[in-house]
Amino acid sequence: MLLNAILPPISLRTLPDLARGAEAAGFDALWSTETQHDPFFPLALAAEHTRSIHLGTAIAVAFARSPAVLAYTAWDLADASHGRFMLGLGTQVRAHIERRFGMPWPDSPAGKLRDLIGAVRALWRAWQDGERLNHRGPYYKLTLMTPFFNPGPIEHPAIPIYIAGVNPALCRLAGEVADGFLAHPYHSADYLRQVVRPALDAGAERAGRDPGSIQLSVTTLTATDDAEAEFARSQIAFYASTPTYRPVMAHHGWGEVADRLRELSRRAAWGEMGALISDEMLATFAVVAPEADLPAALLERYAGLAGRLSLYTPYAPGTRDAFWRRLAAELHAA
C-alpha cells in the first residue's frame, strides 16, 4: 500500500523544505488541496525540489476552471516533474461553485465532469500526437488549436486522472473514464466495500475496462488520543451535515442524525454538532487506536481495499517524523 502525505495550507516560501521532508520520510506521493490556496502552485515548487515522490491535487475544483486551463497546467506540471504529476479533480458542492467561485452549477455534475475529462484528454492528444482538436460534448466544444498555442509533446504524456466523490454516480464515472478514485475522508470501510468499490467496478465493466486498474485512494480520519477524537467527531459532524453526503450516514442507519446535523449547521451551531457523533460512529468513520498501534489498525481496515492511503492529518516536517517513517515502512512491507 502506498502512503500519501497531505499538504497543509502553508506559504509557498516554506514548501521546498516540506516537500523534501516528505520525500525523505518515505511518502510515495504529496497531495495538495484546494482550500485556502491554489492547489497547483505548490506542486511546481515540489517538483523542483524533489526527485522521486509523486505529486497530485486532491482535489482541484473542476468546475472552477475551463478544460484548457486544466490541460495546460497539468501538462506543464507533468513535464516539470518528469511524469510524477497526478491530476485529481472534484466537483465540489453547489453552494461553493455558485457562491465561492461564481460559476454555474451544472444540471448533471457527473455529466459535466465526464465531458470536461474528455475535453482535457482531447487537448493532450492534440499536443502529443498532433491529432486534430475536435471535442464536441454537451458542455464543452473545443475545435481550435493553432501551432502558436500548442505546447507540443512531452516525455511523460500519460497523466493519471483521479476524480473524487462520495455517491455512486461519480464512483461509476471514475470506473468509466478515470485512472483512480479519491475517496472522501467521510467514509466507512463498509461503505467503501458495499457502495464505492462495486460502483467503480460497474463503471469499468460498462466501459470495457479492467476494474482492477482503477486505483482507490483513501484519506482517513484517525484518533490516537482524546483531543484527536474530539477533532474527528467535529469533522464527521461537519461532513455529515452536508445533504449530498447524507447517504453515508444512512448506509449505517443514522440518516436521522444527519438530518439533525443539517439543522444545526443551518443555525451555525457548530459547537453543538460533535456531541451527536457517538463512540460507535467515531469508530466507524475514523480509525481509533493508540499511536503505536495505528499502523496495524490502518492495515486491518484498508489492506486489500485501497491502493493509496493518506491520513487526514497533514504532514509537517519535524513533527512525528519517527511515526511517519514507521508507518511508511509498515505499509510498504504489507
N, C-alpha and C positions, 0 to 999 in steps of 0.2 A: 504494500500500500504506500502511495506517495503522500508526503506531508507538505502541505502548503502553509505559507505564512500570510497573514492578513496585514496589510499595510495600514498603520494608524493614520489619522488625519494630522499630518505634520507639515512643516515648512519644507519646501524643496531644498533649502540650504542644508538640512540635516539628512536628506535622502541618501547620498552616497554611502555614508557610514552605515546606515541601517541596511542597505542592500548588500554591502559586503559582509556585514554581520550575519544576515540571514543565510547567505551562501555558505559561510564558514560553519554555521550551526548545523548544516545538513539538510536544510529545507530544499525541496525539489522545485518549488515554484513560489513566487511572490505575487499575490493578488492585490490590486489596488481597487478601491471602491469609489463610487460617486456619491459622496455625502457632502462634505464641506469644501472639497477641492475637485478640480478636473481629474479624471481617472487616468488620462494618457500621459500627461507631462512627467509624472514621477517615473514612469517606465522608460522614458527616453534616457533619463539620468541613470536608472538602474542598469540599463543595457550597456552604458558606457563604463560602469564601474564594477561589473561582474563578468564572469566568463561562462558559467555553466547553468546557473539557476534559470528556470523558465519564468516568464513574466506574462501576467494576464490581467484583464479587467473583470472584476466580479462585484458589481457589473458596471458597464457604461449604459446609460439610459438611451435605448434605441430611438424612441420617438422624439427625442430632443434634437436629433441630428438627421441630416439627409444621408442617403446611401453613399453618395460621392464623398462626403466629408469622412464618413466612417472608413470607406475603402482607401482613401489616400492616407489617413492616419495609420491604419493597420499595416498598409504596405510599407510605409517608412519605418515603423517600429519592427516589423519582421526583418527588414533589411539591416537595420542598425543592430539588432540583437543576434544576427546570424541564424535566424529561424527559431528563436526561442519565444516568440510572442504568440499569445492566445487571445482571441477576441471574444470576450464574454459580454453578452447583451441581455438586457432585461427590459420589460415593457414599463415598469413602474405602475402606479395606480392612477386612476383618472384625475383625482384631485391634484396630484403633483404635476402631471403633464399639463393640465389646463391652468393651474393657479401658480405653480412654481416656475415652470418653463414657458408658459404662454403659448403652448402648442395645442393643436386639436387632438381630441381623443377619438380613435377610430371606431367604426361600428363593429369591427371584428379585430381585436388586438392580435389574436393568433394569425388571422389572415394577413394583416399588415406586416407582422414580423416575418412571415413566410416570404412575402413579396420583397421586403427590404433585404433579406438574406440573399434571395435570388438576384436582386439588383447589384448588391456588393460583389457577388461572385462573377456576375457578368462583366463588371468593370475589371476585376482581376484577370479574367480570361483575355479581355481586350488588351491589357497591358503585357501580359506574359506571352500569349500565343499569337497576338495580332488578330484575334477574332473580331469581326465587326460588332460594334456595340449595338444591340438591338433588343433591349429588355422592355417588354410591354406587359405590365401587370395591372391589377386592379387599383393600385395606389401609386405606382411609380412608372414613369415612361422615360427611358434613357436611350437616346439614339445618336448622340453627338460626342465624338471623341477624336479630335484632330491631333496630329503629331505634337503640336505645341503644348498640349495639356496632358500628353501621355508620358508617365514617368518611365516607361519601359520595363523590361523583365528584371527580376531579382533572382538571387541564388536559391532562396527558400520561399517559393510562392504558395506552398500548401499550408495556409494559415488556418489552424483549427478554430472553429466557431463553437462556442458554448452558449446555450441560452438558459436563462433562469426562470423559475416559475414555482407554482405550488399545485395548481389544479391540473386535471388530466389533459385538457386541451393543449397546453404548452408542453406537457410531457410527450404527448403524441407527436407534436410538431418537432421536438428535438429528435425523436426517433426517426422522423422522415428526412430532416434536412440538416441536422447539426452533427458535430463530432462528439459533443458531450452535453451533459445537463448539470447545471448548478442548483443543487437542492437548497431550498430556503432554510436558514437556521431554525425556523419554527417548523419542526417535523418530529416524527417519532420513527423508530426503526420499523414498526408495523406499518405505518403509513407509506414508508419507502417501499416495503415489500409488497403490500397489498394494492397500492394505488400508483405510485410513481413508476416502479420498475415494470409492471405489466403494461402501463400506458406507453412507456418508452419502447418496449418490445413490440407492441401492436403497431406503433408508428413505423418502426423499422421494417417490420414484415410487410406492411402495406406498401412501402416504397421499394421492396425487394432488396433490403439491406440486411446485413448480419446484425442481429440485436446485440451481440456481444461486442460489437465495435463501438457502441455508444457508451462513452465513459461517464459514470456517475461520480460527481464531485460533491462532497458533503461538507458543510460548515456546521459545527455542533456547539451548542452551549454546554459548558461544564461548570461544576460546582465542587470545589475542594475544601471549602470552609463555609462558615455561616454567612460571611459577607458576600462571597460569590453566589451562594444560594439565593440570597435576597435579590442580588442583581439579576440572576437568571429568572426569578419569579417576575420581576418587573418587565423584563424583555419579553417573556412569554405572554404576559398580560397585554402588553402593548401590541404585539403582533396579532394576538387572538382577537383584539377589538376591531380589527380590520374586516369589514364584511366579506371581502374577496377570499379571506383566509379561513372563514368560518368552517368549511368542510373538514379541516384538520381536527378541530375540536369535536365536531360532530361525528367524525370517524370513530372516536372513542366514547361516544355517548354524552359528551359535555357541551352540546350545542347551546343549551340554555345559559351556561356560564359565559360562552362567547357573546351571547345577546346582552347579558348584564354588563360585561366589559365594554361593549359598544356604547351602552347608555352612559356609563361612567366617563368614557372618552369624550362623548358629546358635551358633557358638563365640565370637561377639563379637570376631572377629579383623578388626576394621575396618581396621586399618593395613596389612593384607596384601592387601586386595581390589583396590586401584587398580592394582597391578602386573599383574593379569590383563587389563587393558584395553590392548590393543596399539595401535600408532600407526594401524593401519587402522581399528580400532574407534573410536578417538578421532575420526578424520576422518569417519567415518560418522555418528556421533551428535552431533558438535559441529562448528561452523564454525570452522576453524583458519585464521587469517590475521593478518598484522600489522595493527595498529590502523588505519593509513592505508588499508589495502585492505579492511577489514572491510565497509563499506557495499556495495561491489561484490560481495563474496563472498556476502553475505546475499541480495542481489538475484538473483544467479546461482542460488542454491539455492531461493528461495521465490517469485520472480516468477511469476505465473500459477497459483500453488498456494495461497497464503494471502492472505487479505484483511487480516488484522491480524498484526502481528509484535511480540513482546516479547523482550528479551534476559533471560536468566536472572539476569544481574547486576542487582540492584536499583538504582533511581535514587537518587542522593544529591546535592542541590544543592551547587554549589561543587566538585564532583568530575567531571572530564571534561566540563565544560559545553560546550566548543567541539565535542567529539566528538558529543555528543548532538544539538546543533543541526545539525551537518552531516549526521548520519545521518537526522534527521527530514526535512531538506530533500531529500536524495537519494531517500529512499523516496517522498516526496510527488511528486517530479518524475517518478519511474518509473511 
